Amino acid sequence: MIFHVLRAASGHVTASLFDRFRSRALFPLGDPHAPEVYEVTLAPGCFQRARPHDRNTFEHLTVVRGALVVQTDDRQARLGPGDTLFFRADLPHSYRNATSRETVLHLVVTHA
């Protein structure tokens, strides 16, 4: 049995230019059995485009605080705290925080 603690101050963080979009891995990198889970933080007004993932990849996200707009080619969802979205991420998509406050969400990526 594995028992692995990942402290809040540690973990792999990926950030966009000017640190407006940050993604912190909430799983041990390199572990083939660990689900791909992230804490994502968007600065006020942040807009982030995402390239399509591999075929049949899905994202499942829950807004922890703030507000988020997720857009794919033909769909859009406006989400608030506690709202959850499950969508095909093998299409171009984007995330937008249209508020004046930081938005935080938890994101799970499921690959085919």
C-alpha positions, 0 to 999 in steps of 0.5 A: 500500500502506498501512502504519499503526502504532497504538501501544499507548498510542494508539487509541480507547478506550471504557470503561464507568462506573467503567472496568470494561469497556474496549474499544480499537480496534486498527484505524484508525477511518474506514478502510472497508477495515480489519477491526473489531478490538478489545482488550477488558479486563474487570475482576475480576467485570465483567458487561457486557450487549451490545445486538444488533448489526445483522442477520447480524453475527458476533463472533469472540473469543479470550481472551488471558488470564483467563477469560470467560463469554459468554452469548446467549439460549440458549447459554453458553460458558466460555473460558480463555486461547487459547480462541476463540468465534464467534457470532451477535451480532445477538442480545442477549449478555453478557460476564462475568469471574467471576474475581478477575483481569483478563481480556483478549480480542481481538474481531473484529466482522464485519458483513453 
